[in-house]
Amino acid sequence: MSVPLSLACRQARLLAVRDLISEMWFYTDALPATPETTPAGTKVAADTLAAPAGAIGASGYVATLTISVPRVTSVIAGGLIAWVRFVDGAGAGLMDLPCGITGGTEPVILTALQVYAGGEIQVISCVISE
């Protein structure tokens, strides 16, 4: 059941999530069922975020968490990026989100999804809405 929450409550919830986020891990293949599920895909890159990881805001009646971008991350394994996992300082999964490229509607937008070991990923937009 969906519980209607005020904008202030949703912003506070995103603030709590933001304060837990330590890194972004980029993966190939399909999103797992939960952030606690071990990914089947290959981890192609990891990016450590500054604390706090981003800014809380609102767009109309939608609460937003905008991760600081642009971000450039070194690629450790090649592949086609499908999603990103946000993890805490101990590496525990907090949230999994799909990735896309410019013009897409995914919450995480990259300059390219196909990456090669030794190359770079550039995140140009990352907005989590609630």
C-alpha positions as CSV (number, residue, x, y, z in Angstrom):
1,M,0.0,0.0,0.0
2,S,1.3,3.4,-0.9
3,V,1.2,5.9,1.9
4,P,0.8,9.6,0.9
5,L,3.6,11.7,2.5
6,S,4.1,15.4,2.6
7,L,6.9,17.0,0.5
8,A,8.8,17.8,3.7
9,C,8.6,14.1,4.8
10,R,9.8,12.9,1.4
11,Q,12.7,15.4,1.5
12,A,13.7,14.2,5.0
13,R,13.6,10.6,3.7
14,L,15.9,11.4,0.8
15,L,18.2,13.3,3.2
16,A,18.6,10.2,5.3
17,V,19.4,8.2,2.1
18,R,21.9,10.8,0.9
19,D,23.7,10.7,4.3
20,L,24.2,6.9,3.9
21,I,25.5,6.9,0.3
22,S,29.3,6.6,0.0
23,E,29.9,5.1,-3.5
24,M,28.3,4.4,-6.8
25,W,29.1,0.9,-8.4
26,F,28.3,0.5,-12.1
27,Y,27.1,-2.9,-13.4
28,T,26.3,-4.8,-16.6
29,D,23.2,-7.1,-17.0
30,A,19.8,-6.8,-15.3
31,L,18.9,-5.1,-12.0
32,P,18.8,-7.6,-9.1
33,A,15.6,-8.0,-7.1
34,T,16.8,-5.9,-4.2
35,P,20.0,-3.9,-3.2
36,E,20.8,-6.8,-0.9
37,T,20.9,-9.3,-3.8
38,T,24.4,-10.1,-5.1
39,P,24.6,-8.8,-8.7
40,A,24.8,-11.3,-11.6
41,G,26.6,-8.8,-13.8
42,T,30.1,-7.5,-13.9
43,K,31.1,-4.4,-11.8
44,V,32.7,-2.2,-14.4
45,A,33.5,0.9,-12.2
46,A,33.2,2.3,-8.7
47,D,33.1,6.0,-7.8
48,T,33.6,7.3,-4.2
49,L,31.3,10.3,-3.5
50,A,32.1,13.3,-1.3
51,A,30.0,13.7,1.8
52,P,27.3,14.8,1.5
53,A,26.7,13.0,-1.8
54,G,24.4,15.6,-3.2
55,A,21.7,18.2,-2.6
56,I,18.1,17.8,-1.5
57,G,15.5,19.9,-3.3
58,A,12.0,19.9,-4.9
59,S,10.5,20.3,-8.3
60,G,6.9,21.1,-7.8
61,Y,5.6,18.5,-5.4
62,V,8.4,16.0,-6.1
63,A,11.3,15.6,-3.6
64,T,14.7,15.2,-5.3
65,L,18.2,14.1,-4.4
66,T,20.7,15.4,-7.0
67,I,24.1,13.7,-6.9
68,S,27.0,16.1,-7.6
69,V,27.9,15.9,-11.3
70,P,29.6,15.8,-13.7
71,R,31.6,12.8,-12.4
72,V,34.3,11.0,-14.3
73,T,35.2,7.5,-13.1
74,S,37.9,5.0,-14.4
75,V,36.6,1.8,-15.8
76,I,38.0,-1.5,-14.3
77,A,36.2,-3.9,-16.7
78,G,34.6,-3.5,-20.1
79,G,30.9,-4.0,-20.8
80,L,27.5,-2.4,-21.4
81,I,26.4,-0.5,-18.3
82,A,22.8,-1.2,-17.3
83,W,22.5,0.1,-13.8
84,V,24.2,1.6,-10.7
85,R,24.2,0.5,-7.1
86,F,24.5,3.1,-4.4
87,V,26.4,1.7,-1.4
88,D,27.3,2.8,2.1
89,G,30.8,3.0,3.6
90,A,30.8,-0.8,4.4
91,G,29.8,-1.7,0.8
92,A,26.2,-2.6,1.7
93,G,23.7,-1.9,-1.1
94,L,21.3,0.9,-0.5
95,M,19.6,1.5,-3.8
96,D,19.8,0.2,-7.4
97,L,18.9,2.5,-10.4
98,P,18.9,2.1,-14.1
99,C,21.3,4.0,-16.3
100,G,20.7,5.6,-19.7
101,I,22.2,8.1,-22.1
102,T,21.3,11.7,-22.9
103,G,17.7,11.9,-24.0
104,G,16.7,9.0,-21.8
105,T,14.3,9.1,-18.8
106,E,16.5,7.0,-16.5
107,P,17.5,8.6,-13.2
108,V,21.3,8.2,-14.0
109,I,22.5,9.6,-17.3
110,L,25.9,8.7,-18.7
111,T,27.7,9.9,-21.9
112,A,27.9,6.3,-23.1
113,L,26.8,2.9,-21.8
114,Q,29.4,0.8,-23.6
115,V,32.7,1.1,-21.7
116,Y,36.2,-0.4,-22.0
117,A,38.7,-1.4,-19.3
118,G,41.1,1.6,-18.8
119,G,38.6,4.1,-20.2
120,E,36.2,6.4,-18.3
121,I,32.6,6.8,-17.4
122,Q,31.1,10.3,-17.3
123,V,28.0,10.7,-15.3
124,I,26.2,13.9,-16.5
125,S,23.0,13.7,-14.5
126,C,21.8,11.8,-11.4
127,V,18.5,12.8,-9.9
128,I,16.6,10.5,-7.5
129,S,13.0,11.6,-7.2
130,E,10.3,10.7,-4.7
